C-alpha cells in the first residue's frame, strides 16, 4: 500500500516507538516497481514528515524473498536434508556475493550415526567452503555459538516448511514474535 516501516538505527530494541511508518519521497518512486525500496535497504528519512528521502546503494539483494544488504544467508534443514535445493539456494546467494552457512536444525531428532553420515556427505560435496552450525532449540545445543556468529549482522533465514525457522527466530530473539506449529 506504499508504506514502509523504518527502524531508527540509533535504537537498541525493536519496540513500536522506534519504528516509523513512512512513504517514499516522490522522486524515489518508479511506478509499479517492487524494487523502489525493499526490506533491508538502508535509508535516510525525515522523522517529522515520515518520508524516506534517500535509499543507500545496495551491496546485494535476493528476489525471493525480496530483501537487500544481507551479510549471511542461512539455510535451515531438519535432518532430512535436500542437497539439490540447498545447491539451488547456494547458486542464488553466490550470484549476489552473499556468504552462506548452514544451520542444521533439530539435531536432537537424529542419531549420532545419522549426523556423522550427513557431515561426511556434506564435506565430500562442499569441502570446507561452508560452515555448519548444528543446533537444537529443544536442548539449546549450539545456540550460543550461533548467536555470537550472527551478532550485528543482517541475516536471512531460509529453509523448507517445518524446518524450525520460526522456532529458531523466536529462541534467538527471546520472545515469541512468530507463530509456530507442529509439523
Secondary structure, DSSP 8 states (H G I E B T S, - for coil): ---EEEE-TT-SS--GGGEEEEEE-GGG--TT-TTSS-BT--EEEETTTTEEEEE---S-EETTTTEE--SEEEEEE-SS--HHHHHHHHHHHHHTT-EEEEEE--GGGS-HHHHHHHHHHHHHHHTTSSEEEE-BTTTTBTHHHHHHHHTT--EEEEE-TTSSHHHHHHHHHTS--S-----
